[in-house]
Amino acid sequence: MSQPLQRYLGSGDALARLHDHAARLRRLQDAFARALPPLLAASCQVGNFKDGVLVVFAQGNAVAVKLKQMAPSLTARLIEAGHPLTAIQVRVAVHRPPPQRPQPQARTIPEDGRRSLEALAASLPADAPLRAALERLSRRSR
């Protein structure tokens, strides 16, 4: 019963263009990696290709400088490999660690406050949602 994902990606006009662009980027990434020394290839990634300009993200300033120095020869190699590009634009990929969330503080309700909540809950009808919420709050605060 399941249909291959490729069938759905090629069915709509927008999805077909997106699928073609992703396939082009994948081919460019493979060709770009083959044109570089292995250590340098592991430190950069093809980001986009638009209007003949290949955008490459480098994992640091040193890698970006080296790629900029190699850009003319890389462009020539990729053109020889059949990719119609006019320039390579190098950008530094900034990886920021996600902000750390502060640890939640354990909060408790004082004994007299909990008794007041229980008394209020007892005064409400048995099927009232507020009563259930107050009882749950009182139980969890122990």
C-alpha positions in Angstrom: 0.0 0.0 0.0 2.8 2.5 0.6 4.1 4.5 -2.3 7.7 5.5 -2.8 8.5 9.0 -1.6 10.1 9.9 -5.0 6.7 9.5 -6.6 5.2 12.2 -4.4 8.2 14.5 -4.7 7.9 14.6 -8.4 4.1 15.1 -8.6 3.7 18.8 -7.8 5.5 21.6 -9.7 7.0 23.2 -6.6 8.0 19.9 -5.1 9.5 18.8 -8.4 11.6 22.0 -8.5 12.7 21.5 -4.9 13.6 17.9 -5.6 15.6 18.9 -8.7 17.4 21.6 -6.7 18.3 19.2 -3.9 19.6 16.6 -6.4 21.7 19.4 -8.1 23.1 20.4 -4.7 23.9 16.8 -3.9 25.8 16.4 -7.2 27.7 19.6 -6.6 28.6 18.6 -3.1 30.1 15.3 -4.5 32.0 17.1 -7.2 33.2 19.8 -4.8 34.4 17.2 -2.3 36.3 15.3 -5.0 38.1 18.5 -6.1 39.4 19.2 -2.5 41.9 17.4 -0.3 40.0 15.0 2.1 40.7 17.0 5.2 39.5 20.3 3.6 36.5 18.5 2.1 35.4 17.3 5.5 35.4 20.9 6.8 33.1 22.5 4.3 29.6 22.0 2.8 27.8 23.2 -0.3 25.0 25.5 0.8 23.2 26.7 -2.3 23.5 27.2 -6.0 21.7 30.2 -7.6 22.4 32.2 -10.8 25.7 30.4 -11.4 27.1 31.2 -7.9 27.9 28.3 -5.7 27.7 29.2 -2.0 30.0 27.1 0.3 30.0 27.1 4.1 33.3 26.6 5.8 33.7 25.4 9.4 36.0 28.2 10.5 38.0 31.2 9.2 41.1 29.2 8.3 39.1 26.9 6.1 37.3 29.9 4.5 40.6 31.6 3.7 41.9 28.4 2.1 38.8 27.9 0.0 38.9 31.6 -1.2 42.5 31.0 -2.3 41.5 27.9 -4.1 38.2 29.3 -5.6 39.5 30.0 -9.1 41.0 26.5 -9.6 37.9 24.9 -7.9 35.7 26.9 -10.3 37.6 25.6 -13.3 37.5 22.0 -12.0 33.8 22.1 -11.5 33.2 23.7 -14.9 35.3 20.8 -16.4 33.1 18.4 -14.5 30.1 19.8 -16.3 28.6 22.1 -13.6 27.7 25.6 -15.1 28.9 27.9 -12.4 30.5 31.3 -12.6 31.8 31.9 -9.1 32.2 30.4 -5.7 31.2 32.4 -2.7 32.6 31.2 0.7 30.9 31.9 4.0 31.9 30.9 7.5 29.3 28.7 9.1 28.8 29.9 12.7 27.8 27.2 15.1 26.5 28.5 18.3 25.7 26.1 21.1 22.1 26.2 22.1 21.4 28.4 25.2 21.3 26.4 28.4 18.0 26.5 30.2 18.2 27.2 33.9 17.2 24.3 36.1 13.6 24.6 37.3 13.4 25.5 41.0 11.5 23.1 43.2 8.6 25.1 44.7 6.5 24.0 47.6 3.4 25.3 49.1 3.5 25.9 52.9 1.4 23.6 55.0 -1.2 26.2 55.9 -1.6 27.1 52.2 -2.0 23.5 51.2 -4.7 23.1 53.9 -6.5 26.1 52.4 -6.3 24.6 48.9 -7.8 21.3 50.2 -10.6 23.2 52.0 -11.4 25.1 48.9 -11.4 21.9 46.8 -13.7 20.2 49.3 -16.2 23.1 49.0 -16.5 22.6 45.2 -18.8 20.0 43.5 -17.2 16.6 43.0 -17.2 16.8 39.2 -15.8 20.3 39.0 -12.5 20.6 36.9 -11.2 23.2 39.4 -11.6 20.8 42.3 -9.6 18.1 40.4 -6.9 20.7 39.6 -6.7 22.0 43.2 -6.5 18.4 44.6 -3.7 17.6 42.1 -1.8 20.7 43.1 -2.2 19.9 46.8 -0.9 16.3 46.2 2.1 17.4 44.2 3.2 20.0 46.7 3.9 17.5 49.5 
